[in-house]
Amino acid sequence: MDHLILLANIGTDLAKMGQQTAETFGVDWPHLIAQIISFSIVAILLARFAYKPVLAVLAERRQRIAEGLANAERIKAELAKTEAARLEVLEQANLQANKLIEQARAAAARVQEQETQKAIAAAKEIVEKAKQAAEAEHARILLELKREVGKLVVQTTGKVTGKILTPEDQRRLAEETTRQLAA
């Protein structure tokens, strides 16, 4: 119990000391209490009408930022997928283009071979026609030559024999000359 009395005495001493300190610094208790009440009212009003809405706006902003970051990550992933798909499409297009080029080269080689064969066939045909034409010309010239030789033989025979040959004799001599020339 002594302790309680001692504590009560200390409490009274502290109160006196607090009162002396307040008087030293010029504290006016009624005004101080009114200011504390006014401050408390303003603090409550600010907390309710200003601080909570500001915290709500900040929380909403944090959420939007988090959503934006998540969207950015999702967009990055989609962009990477799109880039991979684009590269794959380009690769497929290159393969297809190479295949088309090879087909075109093969077709060009076939066409070139066909045209070469056509040209060779045309050249052979021209050579064959030229041979036939040369043979026909040769035969015609030989025929003319035989006629001329026959005429010359008939004329020469007529001059050598000194007689005029009948058409029958001329024909016979021409045939005999032709046979000998053919042999």
C-alpha contacts under 8 A as a table, 3 or more apart, distances in Angstrom:
res1	aa1	res2	aa2	distance
1	M	4	L	5.07
1	M	5	I	6.48
2	D	5	I	5.16
2	D	6	L	6.02
3	H	6	L	4.94
3	H	7	L	6.06
4	L	7	L	4.99
4	L	8	A	6.04
5	I	8	A	4.99
5	I	9	N	6.09
6	L	9	N	5.10
6	L	10	I	6.18
7	L	10	I	4.93
7	L	11	G	6.03
8	A	11	G	4.94
8	A	12	T	6.19
9	N	12	T	5.11
9	N	13	D	6.08
10	I	13	D	4.98
10	I	14	L	6.05
11	G	14	L	5.07
11	G	15	A	6.16
12	T	15	A	5.04
12	T	16	K	6.20
13	D	16	K	5.12
13	D	17	M	6.05
14	L	17	M	4.88
14	L	18	G	5.91
15	A	18	G	4.93
15	A	19	Q	6.02
16	K	19	Q	4.98
16	K	20	Q	6.06
17	M	20	Q	5.01
17	M	21	T	6.07
18	G	21	T	5.01
18	G	22	A	5.99
19	Q	22	A	5.00
19	Q	23	E	6.09
20	Q	23	E	5.06
20	Q	24	T	6.01
21	T	24	T	4.90
21	T	25	F	6.25
22	A	25	F	5.25
22	A	26	G	5.90
22	A	27	V	4.97
22	A	28	D	7.93
23	E	26	G	4.87
23	E	27	V	5.92
24	T	27	V	7.87
27	V	32	L	7.25
28	D	31	H	5.59
28	D	32	L	6.05
29	W	32	L	4.93
29	W	33	I	6.02
30	P	33	I	5.28
30	P	34	A	6.18
31	H	34	A	4.99
31	H	35	Q	6.03
32	L	35	Q	5.04
32	L	36	I	6.09
33	I	36	I	4.98
33	I	37	I	6.16
34	A	37	I	5.13
34	A	38	S	6.07
35	Q	38	S	4.95
35	Q	39	F	5.89
36	I	39	F	5.04
36	I	40	S	6.01
37	I	40	S	5.03
37	I	41	I	6.17
38	S	41	I	5.13
38	S	42	V	6.14
39	F	42	V	5.06
39	F	43	A	5.87
40	S	43	A	4.95
40	S	44	I	6.03
41	I	44	I	5.14
41	I	45	L	6.10
42	V	45	L	5.07
42	V	46	L	5.93
43	A	46	L	5.08
43	A	47	A	5.92
44	I	47	A	5.03
44	I	48	R	6.05
45	L	48	R	5.12
45	L	49	F	5.82
45	L	50	A	7.58
46	L	49	F	5.32
46	L	50	A	4.89
46	L	51	Y	5.99
47	A	50	A	5.75
47	A	51	Y	4.61
47	A	52	K	6.04
48	R	51	Y	6.32
48	R	52	K	5.76
48	R	53	P	7.90
49	F	52	K	6.42
49	F	53	P	6.54
50	A	53	P	5.54
50	A	54	V	6.08
51	Y	54	V	5.11
51	Y	55	L	6.07
52	K	55	L	5.01
52	K	56	A	6.05
53	P	56	A	4.88
53	P	57	V	6.09
54	V	57	V	5.06
54	V	58	L	6.12
55	L	58	L	4.98
55	L	59	A	6.00
56	A	59	A	5.02
56	A	60	E	6.08
57	V	60	E	5.03
57	V	61	R	6.00
58	L	61	R	4.91
58	L	62	R	6.04
59	A	62	R	5.00
59	A	63	Q	6.18
60	E	63	Q	5.01
60	E	64	R	6.18
61	R	64	R	5.02
61	R	65	I	6.08
62	R	65	I	5.08
62	R	66	A	6.13
63	Q	66	A	5.03
63	Q	67	E	6.10
64	R	67	E	4.92
64	R	68	G	5.94
65	I	68	G	4.91
65	I	69	L	6.13
66	A	69	L	5.09
66	A	70	A	6.12
67	E	70	A	4.96
67	E	71	N	5.96
68	G	71	N	4.93
68	G	72	A	5.97
69	L	72	A	4.90
69	L	73	E	6.19
70	A	73	E	5.10
70	A	74	R	6.12
71	N	74	R	4.90
71	N	75	I	5.90
72	A	75	I	4.99
72	A	76	K	6.02
73	E	76	K	4.98
73	E	77	A	6.19
74	R	77	A	5.08
74	R	78	E	6.14
75	I	78	E	4.96
75	I	79	L	5.87
76	K	79	L	4.97
76	K	80	A	6.10
77	A	80	A	5.07
77	A	81	K	6.23
78	E	81	K	4.96
78	E	82	T	6.00
79	L	82	T	4.93
79	L	83	E	5.97
80	A	83	E	5.03
80	A	84	A	6.12
81	K	84	A	5.07
81	K	85	A	6.09
82	T	85	A	4.97
82	T	86	R	5.97
83	E	86	R	4.93
83	E	87	L	6.11
84	A	87	L	5.11
84	A	88	E	6.13
85	A	88	E	4.99
85	A	89	V	6.09
86	R	89	V	5.05
86	R	90	L	6.11
87	L	90	L	5.00
87	L	91	E	6.07
88	E	91	E	5.00
88	E	92	Q	6.12
89	V	92	Q	5.03
89	V	93	A	6.02
90	L	93	A	4.95
90	L	94	N	6.05
91	E	94	N	5.04
91	E	95	L	6.16
92	Q	95	L	5.06
92	Q	96	Q	6.06
93	A	96	Q	5.01
93	A	97	A	5.92
94	N	97	A	4.96
94	N	98	N	6.03
95	L	98	N	5.10
95	L	99	K	6.12
96	Q	99	K	4.96
96	Q	100	L	6.11
97	A	100	L	4.99
97	A	101	I	6.07
98	N	101	I	4.98
98	N	102	E	6.16
99	K	102	E	5.12
99	K	103	Q	6.15
100	L	103	Q	4.97
100	L	104	A	6.00
101	I	104	A	4.97
101	I	105	R	6.10
102	E	105	R	5.01
102	E	106	A	6.10
103	Q	106	A	5.03
103	Q	107	A	6.01
104	A	107	A	4.97
104	A	108	A	5.96
105	R	108	A	4.96
105	R	109	A	6.07
106	A	109	A	5.03
106	A	110	R	6.17
107	A	110	R	5.00
107	A	111	V	6.05
108	A	111	V	5.01
108	A	112	Q	5.91
109	A	112	Q	4.97
109	A	113	E	6.02
110	R	113	E	5.03
110	R	114	Q	6.04
111	V	114	Q	4.98
111	V	115	E	5.98
112	Q	115	E	5.06
112	Q	116	T	5.94
113	E	116	T	4.95
113	E	117	Q	6.08
114	Q	117	Q	5.04
114	Q	118	K	6.07
115	E	118	K	4.89
115	E	119	A	5.99
116	T	119	A	5.00
116	T	120	I	6.07
117	Q	120	I	5.01
117	Q	121	A	6.00
118	K	121	A	5.01
118	K	122	A	5.96
119	A	122	A	4.95
119	A	123	A	5.95
120	I	123	A	4.99
120	I	124	K	6.05
121	A	124	K	5.05
121	A	125	E	6.04
122	A	125	E	4.97
122	A	126	I	6.08
123	A	126	I	5.00
123	A	127	V	6.08
124	K	127	V	4.99
124	K	128	E	5.94
125	E	128	E	4.97
125	E	129	K	6.01
126	I	129	K	5.08
126	I	130	A	5.98
127	V	130	A	4.94
127	V	131	K	6.09
128	E	131	K	5.01
128	E	132	Q	6.09
129	K	132	Q	4.95
129	K	133	A	5.90
130	A	133	A	4.95
130	A	134	A	5.93
131	K	134	A	4.93
131	K	135	E	5.94
132	Q	135	E	5.00
132	Q	136	A	5.97
133	A	136	A	5.00
133	A	137	E	5.96
134	A	137	E	4.96
134	A	138	H	5.88
135	E	138	H	4.85
135	E	139	A	5.98
136	A	139	A	5.02
136	A	140	R	6.05
137	E	140	R	5.00
137	E	141	I	6.00
138	H	141	I	5.09
138	H	142	L	6.01
139	A	142	L	5.01
139	A	143	L	6.03
140	R	143	L	5.01
140	R	144	E	6.16
141	I	144	E	5.02
141	I	145	L	5.89
142	L	145	L	4.84
142	L	146	K	5.98
143	L	146	K	5.07
143	L	147	R	6.25
144	E	147	R	5.04
144	E	148	E	6.08
145	L	148	E	5.03
145	L	149	V	5.88
146	K	149	V	4.99
146	K	150	G	5.85
146	K	177	T	7.94
146	K	178	T	6.18
146	K	181	L	7.53
147	R	150	G	4.94
147	R	151	K	6.09
147	R	174	A	7.68
148	E	151	K	5.02
148	E	152	L	6.03
149	V	152	L	4.94
149	V	153	V	5.94
149	V	177	T	7.81
150	G	153	V	5.03
150	G	154	V	6.08
150	G	173	L	7.26
150	G	174	A	4.70
150	G	175	E	7.92
150	G	177	T	6.14
150	G	178	T	7.10
151	K	154	V	5.06
151	K	155	Q	6.06
151	K	174	A	7.21
152	L	155	Q	4.99
152	L	156	T	5.81
153	V	156	T	5.00
153	V	157	T	5.79
153	V	173	L	7.61
153	V	174	A	7.56
153	V	177	T	7.69
154	V	157	T	5.11
154	V	158	G	5.94
154	V	165	L	7.97
154	V	170	Q	6.00
154	V	173	L	6.62
154	V	174	A	7.11
155	Q	158	G	5.00
155	Q	159	K	6.17
156	T	159	K	5.09
156	T	160	V	5.95
157	T	160	V	4.99
157	T	161	T	5.80
157	T	162	G	7.92
158	G	161	T	5.31
158	G	162	G	5.59
158	G	163	K	5.67
158	G	164	I	5.95
158	G	165	L	6.32
159	K	162	G	4.94
159	K	163	K	7.15
165	L	168	E	7.86
165	L	169	D	5.72
165	L	170	Q	6.23
166	T	169	D	5.10
166	T	170	Q	6.20
167	P	170	Q	4.98
167	P	171	R	6.09
168	E	171	R	5.15
168	E	172	R	6.18
169	D	172	R	5.09
169	D	173	L	6.08
170	Q	173	L	5.20
170	Q	174	A	6.05
171	R	174	A	5.10
171	R	175	E	6.20
172	R	175	E	5.19
172	R	176	E	6.19
173	L	176	E	5.11
173	L	177	T	6.06
174	A	177	T	5.12
174	A	178	T	6.07
175	E	178	T	5.01
175	E	179	R	6.17
176	E	179	R	5.14
176	E	180	Q	6.28
177	T	180	Q	5.16
177	T	181	L	6.12
178	T	181	L	5.09
178	T	182	A	6.07
179	R	182	A	5.12
179	R	183	A	6.23
180	Q	183	A	5.15
